[in-house]
Amino acid sequence: MRHRPRGKSVLRCPQCRSAHVVYDAALITGQRYHCLDCDYVGSFVLEEELPRSVEPAPP
């Protein structure tokens, strides 16, 4: 099975879909994120893969 190389990704808030999500803490319970726009705090965030830019072929 062939694996596609992963591009860059961005974390998004599950409530407001904002990309202003920061890593807050990691304790025994696991990671926790904080949305700076809607003040969501939780361990669930959405990860969106950004489209890879098309690079021109070398001459």
C-alpha positions in Angstrom: 0.0 0.0 0.0 1.4 3.4 -1.0 1.2 6.3 1.5 0.7 9.8 0.3 3.1 12.3 1.8 1.4 14.6 4.2 1.3 18.3 3.6 1.0 21.1 6.1 -2.1 21.1 8.3 -3.9 23.6 10.6 -5.8 23.0 13.8 -9.4 24.3 13.8 -11.9 24.9 16.7 -14.8 22.4 16.6 -17.3 25.2 17.7 -16.4 28.3 15.6 -14.0 26.7 13.0 -11.4 29.3 13.8 -7.7 28.6 13.2 -6.7 30.6 16.3 -6.2 27.4 18.4 -3.3 27.1 20.8 -2.0 24.2 22.8 -2.9 24.8 26.4 -1.7 21.9 28.6 -1.0 18.2 28.8 -1.6 16.5 32.0 -2.6 12.9 32.9 -5.9 13.4 31.1 -4.1 14.2 27.8 -3.7 17.3 25.6 -5.9 20.4 25.9 -6.4 23.2 23.4 -7.8 26.7 23.8 -9.6 28.7 21.0 -8.7 32.4 21.3 -11.8 33.4 19.4 -14.7 31.7 21.2 -12.8 30.5 24.4 -13.4 26.8 23.7 -11.3 24.6 25.9 -11.0 20.9 25.3 -9.1 18.0 23.9 -11.0 17.7 20.6 -9.9 19.8 17.7 -10.2 19.5 13.9 -7.1 19.0 11.8 -7.4 20.3 8.3 -4.8 19.4 5.7 -3.9 22.4 3.5 -3.7 21.9 -0.3 -0.1 21.4 -1.5 1.1 24.1 -3.8 2.0 23.1 -7.3 5.7 23.7 -7.9 6.8 24.3 -11.5 8.9 21.6 -13.1 12.6 22.3 -13.3 13.8 23.4 -16.9 
